Amino acid sequence: MTSAVILNRADGAPLGTAFRKTPFGEADPFAQHREIAWDGADAMAAGRVSFAGELKVSSFPHTETMVVVEGELTLTEAGAEPLVVGPGWGVVVGRGTEVQIQAQPGTRFVFCTAAGGASPMPGLTSLSPDANFKPSATLPAEVLLGPAPECRSDNVFTDDQTQTLAGTWDSTGYHRIIRPQGKNEFMYLVAGSVKFALPDGGALTVNAGESLFVPKGTPIGWESTERVAKFYVVQAVQD
């Protein structure tokens, strides 16, 4: 059975997650710094990186969503102004992007990567808590254990080749039954707290500043009592 994977805790508490120190492909610019917690057949991986220093990448080899949990990243795309990413903010780096990356000492970020050919959206796409939210579809009544929530989203990155979307989403509190996850999903909570119910009767509680990855097919529920906002990367996976 697949299971959800915690990638970081806001207070730096030890995790039960098993990380493998390994690169994501032969040309991975973070090769010696990358720790992968989950990877799958659909060329996606999630985990964490601790890095300080400077990298110059002539063509970024995959698409990578990074959310800083400590320190600061400065990314400079060729011919553009620097993009500074601090704790609680994120960036999507499209495949093929020429970029210079500088990281302050002690910088840590969680990531979700997707491999593929040339990206339809090369460059840097910022993930901001102050998103341009628009109303989005709510959940079907048959999976809800209470009133329907009000949901909003701001999808800022689309890659049809790898079937991935990235952006920011928020919702009023709601309670949902345990059901199989429909897509691979990386999420980083910007605000609020969620109790993810598990089939064995246990639960994973994730708070603001924390992240997890939920593979497709994972049976999982949702319970929140306040507004929740999250950065997300979702990937449609072929059966």
FENLIN-V737062 format. One record per run of one state. SS is the DSSP state (alpha for helix, beta for strand, coil for the rest). FROM is the first residue (numbers start at 0). TO is the last residue. Records with the same first field share a line. If there is no record, write none. Layout:
SS: FROM-TO, FROM-TO
//
This chain:
coil: 0-3, 8-18, 21-29, 39-42, 50-51, 57-61, 70-70, 77-81, 86-88, 93-97, 103-106, 114-122, 127-132, 135-139, 144-149, 159-162, 171-173, 180-182, 191-191, 197-201, 207-209, 214-217, 223-226, 235-238
beta: 4-7, 19-20, 33-38, 43-49, 52-56, 62-69, 71-76, 82-85, 89-92, 98-102, 107-113, 123-126, 133-134, 143-143, 150-158, 163-170, 174-179, 183-190, 192-196, 202-206, 210-213, 218-222, 227-234
alpha: 30-32, 140-142
//
